[in-house]
């Protein structure tokens, strides 16, 4: 008889569980609707005042047998799950999200495609110093079949006394060399006012780590018909990185490439800490090509090759590294740049490993 009663009570409990399930899911649907409204209003999804009000309401209406603290703990978990649901809905709605756009974005740079499954190298001097310097490097790259030429004309530096770049003159040098050798120019712009000027010289506008959340600049490069290489911020989370890309794409420019370049941590053995796991995460979460800058992430010439191998092995669409004719006299970041002989060894080793097949 007692077993029959237990079975009956268990049956009633199952019915209550289903009712609770329906109510929880109904609550979730209401939360999603609230999230949509907040999204259109630009309101923060987490409202601590509202959460406190709900917890107080639960406490005022608790008639037992659960302790109020127990119920509040349970509801706080529900609140947390609801907030995560709103954030997940928000990520699905992003233009850069793979959930919204399952196919890979392929960026075409004068016939060189990034994001099509073939891995490439993007190389050049850290800073443009002279025509002769850029031409020497570019010629060495072209002889190895590399046509993607990077070089800094504007150099935002930590110290105001360090070399800041040649500005427009540097862009002119890059364009001249690229036209002579049939190459693609990638260079950083640091000011929204310079974007229109840059259109005459570059094929890819780079937004550097220090400007990853310069929203005026992101909006400006998103409003022009020019590919964008967006670097991750110095201490930017992956979510912040993705939303920075969303700024660009939301303005109409879908030709965006993401570049992991290391993040600032407590570690001092390298210039930054290369977050290699960011590559598969970004490729899962977005449809944009993902690059790895092994020079700025490590700041060490001796680590460029193993980190490049790791980047290609984990699926990066391209690897960036810096080359200078004579790094010892470079005007910026001499310790991290390869000379021409080291560059050729770098490419040879990548090819020998089977990771780089060009």
C-alpha positions, 0 to 999 in steps of 0.5 A: 500500500505504501509503495502505491502511495509513493508511486502516486506521489511520484506521478503527481511530482512528474506532472508538477515537473512538467508544469515547471518546465512549461513555466520556465520555458514560458519565462524564457520566451518572455525574457527573449522578447525583453532582450529584443526590445532592450537591443533596439533601445541599446539598453544594458541587458543586465539590470541589477535593480530589477533583479533585486526587485524580483528577489525581494518579491520572491521573499515577500511571497514565500510561504515555505517549506523552502527557506527564502535563501534557498529559493533566491539561490534557485531563482538567481540561477534562472536569472543567470540562465536567462541573461545568457539566453539573451546574450546568445540571441544577440550573438545569433543576430550579429552580422559577423556571426556564423549562425547568421551567415554559415558560409565563409567570407572570402576576401579577394585582394587583386586575385589573392583570396583570403578565407578560401582554405588556402593559407597565405603569408602577409609580410613586410617591414614593421615601418616604412623607412625609405623606398629602397628599404621597402623595395628590397623586402618586397622583391624578396617576398615576390621571389617567393610568391608572396604578394601581400605586402604589409608596412607601417606608414602611421606608427602609434607607439607607446612612447611619444618619442619613438618613431611615429612613421612617415605618414602619407609619404610612407603610403606613397612609397608602399603604393609605388613599390606595390605597383612596380612589383604587382603586390597588394598593400596593407597598411594601418590608418589611425585617424578617421580623417585619414581614411579617404586619403588612404583609399588612394594608396592601400588595398587593405586598411589595417586597424591596429590593436590600439584602435580596436575599440576606436569606434569612430575609426571602425565606423569610418572604415566600415563606410568605404569600399576597401578591405579591412584587417582588424587586429585584436585589442591589447587586452580585448576579449574575443567578444569585444573583438567580434563586436569591433568587427560588427561595427565595421560590417554593420556600416556595409563593409563585409570585407573584414579579416580578423587578426589575432596578435597576442594579448597582454597578460602577466607573462613577460617572456614574450611581448604579448601572449599569443592566444592560439585558441582564439583562431578556432573560436573565431572561425566557429563564431564568425564567418570572417577570415582569421589571421595570426600576427606572429611578430607582434604576439611574440616580439621575438625573432626566434619564436616566429617559426614555431608560432607560425607553424602552430597558427597554420596547423590550427587553421589560420587563413594567413600568417603575418610576420615582419621582414627588414633588410637590416633589422639592427638599424630598423627605426622600430621593433628591431628585435622582432624582424627577420632579415632577408636570409632569415625570411627565406629560411622561415619560408623554407621551413614552413614549406618543409613542414608541409603546413605552407604549400605555396 
